[in-house]
């Protein structure tokens, strides 16, 4: 599955969304960013516990939940992050 470039792009969009958000939503975005960053750092997108497809699907689900909680430019940054995950799944 996938080209890690899409996941690195996802991190950038999550950073943008975090910069635009505040309160609990920002905390949740930061948590998702941290988890993805650790996975990329540890190489778990290539191998690791749980299937890669399951981990990416879980990431996508978390981002979709955040999109539903936000609006405006924050939601757009999260939508871009979601699109990167979808492109990762397709690649």
N, C-alpha and C positions, 0 to 999 in steps of 0.2 A: 504494500500500500504506500502511497503518497510520497511526495517530494517535501522534505522538511522545510523548504523555503516558505511554503504556505503557512506552516505553524509559526515560523519566525515572524511572518507578516501578521499573524493573529496576535502575537505578543505586542507588536507595535500598536495595533488598533486597540488592544486592551489598555495599554498605557495611555493612549489618547483619551479613551473613555474614562479612565480613572481620574485623569487630570480635570475632566469636565464635570465629574460627579462629586457628590459629597455624602456624608453620613453613612448609613448602613449599606447603601448601594455601592459606594466607593470601596468600602471594606470587602464586600462580596466580590467585586471586580478584582481587587488586589489579591484576594485569595485564589481566584481562578487563574490569574496571571502567575502567581507564585507556583501553583501546582504544575502548570504547563511548562514554566521555566525549568523547574526541577526535573520534569520528565525529559525535556530536551537535553539538559545537562548530563543526566544519568544515562542517556541513550535508550530510554525505555520505549521510545516510539519504534525502535527496531526490535527489541526483545525485552522481556520483563514480565512481571506478573500480570495476568489478564491478557486478553487478546488486544492487539493494537486497534482493531475495529471497534471493540467495546469501549476502549479508553477515549477514542476520538468521538464516538457517539455520545459518551457521557459529557465530554467537553462541549460538544455542540448543544446538548440539552441545557447545560448550565448557561451558556451564552444566550440561548433563546429565552430562557427565563429572565435574564437580565434585560434583554430587549423589551420584554413585556412590562418591566418595571420602570422603564425610562422613556424619555421623549426627546425631541429636538436633536441637537448635535451629539449628545451622549448616545442616544439610540442609533444614530447613523454610524457612529464609530463601532458600536457593537454589531450592527448589521454587517459592516465591512469585515469584522472579525469572524462572524458567522459564515460569510461567503468564502473566506479563506479556508475555513474548516471543510466546507463542502467541496471546494476545489481540491483540497488535500485528499479527501475520500475518493474523488474521481481520478486522481493522478496515479 
